């Protein structure tokens, strides 16, 4: 089940040319039933059946969730909410340029 998300996340990073805009070492790995992006060995984004999630500053996550643009991230129904993550539950329907801004923001942290 994780393979399609690994491929989607890898392809999105390639399509957006993220690696050309950062000096940070990036690696996509299988993660639970999805895929995760690691920057310098630290997880900063994931794509799973739940959607595409980014680790962002706390205030921005709160703003995105409060405005209804994103949801809190939980990898399992009964699991705890992952702090500082904003989950976008329909990533393939969104403009890819929006994702680029989030990728670049997480790589600046």
Secondary structure as GFF3:
##gff-version 3
##sequence-region A 1 109
A	DSSP	alpha_helix	2	15	.	.	.	ID=ss1
A	DSSP	three_ten_helix	18	21	.	.	.	ID=ss2
A	DSSP	beta_strand	26	31	.	.	.	ID=ss3
A	DSSP	beta_strand	34	39	.	.	.	ID=ss4
A	DSSP	beta_strand	42	48	.	.	.	ID=ss5
A	DSSP	beta_strand	51	55	.	.	.	ID=ss6
A	DSSP	alpha_helix	58	66	.	.	.	ID=ss7
A	DSSP	beta_strand	71	73	.	.	.	ID=ss8
A	DSSP	beta_strand	82	88	.	.	.	ID=ss9
A	DSSP	three_ten_helix	91	93	.	.	.	ID=ss10
A	DSSP	alpha_helix	96	108	.	.	.	ID=ss11
###
